[in-house]
Amino acid sequence: MTTDGRAPTGGRLDPEDWEAFRATCHRAVDGLVDWWADVRGRPVWRPVPDGVKAALAVPPPKQGMALDEVHALFERLVLPYPTGNTHPRFMGWVHGSGTPAGALAELLAGALDANLGGREHAPIHVERQVIEWSRRIFGFPEGTSGLLVSGTSMATLIALAAARQAHADGDVRREGLGTGRYRLVGYASAEAHSSAAKAFELLGLGREALRPVPVDAGYRMDVEALRPMIAADRASGLQPFCVVGTAGTVNLGAIDDLDAIAGVCREEALWMHVDGAFGAVAVLVPDLAPRLAGIERANSLAFDFHKWLHVPYDAGCVLIRDERAHRAAFAARPDYLAGAERGLAGGEPWFCEYGPELSRGFRALKVWFTLLTHGLDRLGAAVAENCAQARYLGGRVAATPELELLAPVSLNIACFRFNNAPAADLDDLNARIVVELHERGIAAPSTTRVDGRLAIRACLCNHRTERADLDALVDGVLALGRTLRHGAAARE
Ligand SMILES: Cc1ncc(COP(=O)(O)O)c(C=O)c1O
């Protein structure tokens, strides 16, 4: 497409007028800078109006239009209705809050249009460097391999594929599971994220092969309960192959005793995988790092840059201690992907041998930009601040008679609810409170269940949040709880 919408000669898609393109880019960047600077002037979230949805639902465009017009559509139809996680009052699920530096890197990476499946070019060396930094951050040994991926779900799938290949007593890649020869089972705490079970499903092991290990009073895996489970499975002819420890559970931020899990894995010769989606980066905080002791003993680690390190979506990472096991699970180099000692086809090892994807984007650049721009100390300080904020929120809830803290705050998550209403109404009432908080643009927590009870869940993974935002959340919950418990009209 050209900036003026006319078909260029010879099939070329570059702008015909580079100066007009430059002006459009400047306008787009200026608009974004204003948008970031004014983040507090907007509601955290607003519903996408039906008219906007209808305007997006157009047939495939046969003819192009001017780039300025497309950008105007973006400003009208997309920019005002995002998820809201760049806003200081976003506290739902586990979302990072992005950085302008990371967004700039996205633009630059788009311009390079690099394919990081392999070959010899600078972007490959940037990704290698980011993986090397990660190795050092988490104390993995030299020789560890890694890959940037879409997120922890993909990272865990890759890690468990390597574990499956390493522990199956045959070549599971070649034979598949259809022979019925393999009876592999693994273990994760009952609080583990659903992505671990999904990985078991995708690897053909079946969800039931991932055994839920009970948790202790702090919602951590009860490691003593793990041993008899392994023994019972062995006794019935199954092949235990891995244990998934969690560094920061999604519901409450609990950190399993990774050192104890590593001990069991060593004794039982099992692969230890750590799901550190967001919590692993607590190693950057000196006070918190001891709670993650043992992470460096894992066979594999999955974590995200796009959560608590605020790299724009998407950016996760898998580290695998045994490079050969990693490669054994994915290597495939047909003739048309042959390497060379020199030239563009050099650059061994190619990243396509460490995961299922051949074509891969330049995710590493936004990670590189974010880490170089802010540095680990500052990123760690933001993590520490979120934990202090969660404790502050927990304290406010505990000091407010109409509110109830549903579990102690152990990291950056507070789960609580409005409880000044008949017990039978509390689940529905709190769910409605959260919907109203969203729709009124007050704050965006999410919900979960803690011991079966519906909770308002504030997960602080946001470098823009301030304590006043938590006060606004508490005030909003109280006001809505008092209004809605009487069945009053939701909207005032
Ligand atoms: C503990 C945990 N594991 C795994 C995931 C999945 O991560 P992703 O969304 O990056 O795939 C999450 C997401 O919130 C999580 O909190």
The ligand as an SDF file (V2000), in Angstrom:
LIG
                    3D

 16 16  0  0  0  0  0  0  0  0999 V2000
    1.6520  -18.7540   37.4570 C   0  0  0  0  0  0  0  0  0  0  0  0
    1.3290  -18.6000   35.9990 C   0  0  0  0  0  0  0  0  0  0  0  0
    1.7460  -19.5290   35.1320 N   0  0  0  0  0  0  0  0  0  0  0  0
    1.5030  -19.4470   33.8100 C   0  0  0  0  0  0  0  0  0  0  0  0
    0.8010  -18.3790   33.2980 C   0  0  0  0  0  0  0  0  0  0  0  0
    0.5590  -18.3010   31.8230 C   0  0  0  0  0  0  0  0  0  0  0  0
    1.4070  -17.3050   31.3000 O   0  0  0  0  0  0  0  0  0  0  0  0
    1.1880  -16.7150   29.8320 P   0  0  0  0  0  0  0  0  0  0  0  0
   -0.1090  -15.9740   29.9070 O   0  0  0  0  0  0  0  0  0  0  0  0
    2.3610  -15.8090   29.6340 O   0  0  0  0  0  0  0  0  0  0  0  0
    1.1550  -17.8380   28.8830 O   0  0  0  0  0  0  0  0  0  0  0  0
    0.3280  -17.3920   34.1630 C   0  0  0  0  0  0  0  0  0  0  0  0
   -0.4800  -16.2800   33.6530 C   0  0  0  0  0  0  0  0  0  0  0  0
   -0.9470  -15.4400   34.3670 O   0  0  0  0  0  0  0  0  0  0  0  0
    0.6030  -17.4940   35.5360 C   0  0  0  0  0  0  0  0  0  0  0  0
    0.2000  -16.5630   36.4170 O   0  0  0  0  0  0  0  0  0  0  0  0
  1  2  1  0
  2  3  1  0
  2 15  2  0
  3  4  2  0
  4  5  1  0
  5  6  1  0
  5 12  2  0
  6  7  1  0
  7  8  1  0
  8  9  2  0
  8 10  1  0
  8 11  1  0
 12 13  1  0
 12 15  1  0
 13 14  2  0
 15 16  1  0
M  END
$$$$
